[in-house]
Amino acid sequence: MKRLLFFGGSALTAMVLAAVPAITSAQLQTFPNKMVKVVVPYPPGGTTDTTGRGVAQRLSELWGQPVIIENRPGAGATIGAEYVSKAAPDGYTLIYADDGTFVITPHLYSKLNYNALTDFAPITVVFRSPLVLAVGSAVPVKDFKDLLVFVKANPGKITFASWGSGSMGHLAVEQLKQAAGLNLLHVPYKGGIPALNDVLGGRVGLMMASYISFAGHDKAGKLKVVAVAGEKRLSVRPDIPTVSESGVPGYTMTTWFGMMAPAGTPAPVLDKIRADVVKVLQDPRPEGFNEKYLKPNGDQAGGDSREEFNSLIKADYDRWGRLVKAAGVKLD
């Protein structure tokens, strides 16, 4: 009886394995034939949510199916990430998030209920956004070189804001401190808006974030963007020098926003989603994603292959792990 069950199980397994290519092919031919859910692990209104909705709307137009954004914020984006990691690997549940979700947060918690490197299938980078450094009215400097001199003349007296300990904004300045030999005092906040408000109010000296966070206030003269942390100057503000060319050679800090699926999602489905996201990014119309969301802020469209994206995640995971360890940050 046991031998009969054994061979029966083997035969069944062989039948299932033989059917996998046909199932995958059918999925590709019909995908998507129902609503697709894109989880954003942050509250509505932020950059991730806004750009995620922009991509979802345009994918919906391409696919002829609803593509909805579902916000699942909390616990440093781990709630949304865990939800997607355990979703059915069929392409109908995706996650759209910034790099911190996958390459920083895992180093901040001693235990997570998912593995950021193995429980997701990378699809593509949607766009990259170089961080910029902005100073408030409490810091009497006209450019980044002045800032370096001023901070070194006032060690431990100048503060910088971030949207939380272990956040990209926090660790980016920590790396700048190491690279430039600066002594700055970190002031963490529960979110980017209260952090920015205190920079605008002169209660905190400086902050690093994407240009879109500061653009309106910079134009209004309420703060000053003194340097770009990317490899090159912003196309929309070529007058602002990079950190690297202003006294800290080699320093760069760019965040990326990408789309992933649960691990095990069939490769043909992943390839289709990636190809259609690339179509969205290459749309030249004024209402296209690149023209509406990226160019006005000096951000760069992605479109990396799945292999390139996977390599980027692994490299950034190691890089940020070293920085988190050096900064001594833990959130549990």
Rosetta blueprint (number, residue, H / E / L):
1 M L
2 K H
3 R H
4 L H
5 L H
6 F H
7 F H
8 G H
9 G H
10 S H
11 A H
12 L H
13 T H
14 A H
15 M H
16 V H
17 L H
18 A H
19 A H
20 V H
21 P H
22 A H
23 I H
24 T H
25 S H
26 A H
27 Q H
28 L H
29 Q H
30 T H
31 F L
32 P L
33 N L
34 K L
35 M L
36 V E
37 K E
38 V E
39 V E
40 V E
41 P L
42 Y L
43 P L
44 P L
45 G L
46 G L
47 T H
48 T H
49 D H
50 T H
51 T H
52 G H
53 R H
54 G H
55 V H
56 A H
57 Q H
58 R H
59 L H
60 S H
61 E H
62 L H
63 W H
64 G L
65 Q L
66 P L
67 V E
68 I E
69 I E
70 E E
71 N E
72 R L
73 P L
74 G L
75 A H
76 G H
77 A H
78 T H
79 I H
80 G H
81 A H
82 E H
83 Y H
84 V H
85 S H
86 K L
87 A L
88 A L
89 P L
90 D L
91 G L
92 Y L
93 T E
94 L E
95 I E
96 Y E
97 A E
98 D E
99 D L
100 G H
101 T H
102 F H
103 V H
104 I L
105 T H
106 P H
107 H H
108 L H
109 Y L
110 S L
111 K L
112 L L
113 N L
114 Y L
115 N L
116 A L
117 L L
118 T L
119 D L
120 F E
121 A E
122 P E
123 I E
124 T E
125 V E
126 V E
127 F E
128 R E
129 S E
130 P E
131 L E
132 V E
133 L E
134 A E
135 V E
136 G L
137 S L
138 A L
139 V L
140 P L
141 V L
142 K L
143 D L
144 F H
145 K H
146 D H
147 L H
148 L H
149 V H
150 F H
151 V H
152 K H
153 A H
154 N L
155 P L
156 G L
157 K L
158 I L
159 T E
160 F E
161 A E
162 S E
163 W L
164 G L
165 S L
166 G L
167 S L
168 M H
169 G H
170 H H
171 L H
172 A H
173 V H
174 E H
175 Q H
176 L H
177 K H
178 Q H
179 A H
180 A H
181 G L
182 L L
183 N L
184 L L
185 L E
186 H E
187 V E
188 P E
189 Y L
190 K L
191 G L
192 G H
193 I H
194 P H
195 A H
196 L H
197 N H
198 D H
199 V H
200 L H
201 G L
202 G L
203 R L
204 V L
205 G L
206 L E
207 M E
208 M E
209 A E
210 S E
211 Y H
212 I H
213 S H
214 F H
215 A H
216 G H
217 H H
218 D H
219 K H
220 A L
221 G L
222 K L
223 L L
224 K E
225 V E
226 V E
227 A E
228 V E
229 A L
230 G L
231 E L
232 K L
233 R L
234 L L
235 S L
236 V L
237 R L
238 P L
239 D L
240 I L
241 P L
242 T E
243 V L
244 S H
245 E H
246 S H
247 G L
248 V L
249 P L
250 G L
251 Y L
252 T L
253 M L
254 T E
255 T E
256 W E
257 F E
258 G E
259 M E
260 M E
261 A E
262 P E
263 A L
264 G L
265 T L
266 P L
267 A H
268 P H
269 V H
270 L H
271 D H
272 K H
273 I H
274 R H
275 A H
276 D H
277 V H
278 V H
279 K H
280 V H
281 L H
282 Q H
283 D L
284 P L
285 R L
286 P L
287 E L
288 G L
289 F H
290 N H
291 E H
292 K H
293 Y H
294 L H
295 K H
296 P H
297 N H
298 G L
299 D L
300 Q E
301 A E
302 G L
303 G L
304 D L
305 S L
306 R H
307 E H
308 E H
309 F H
310 N H
311 S H
312 L H
313 I H
314 K H
315 A H
316 D H
317 Y H
318 D H
319 R H
320 W H
321 G H
322 R H
323 L H
324 V H
325 K H
326 A H
327 A H
328 G L
329 V L
330 K L
331 L L
332 D L
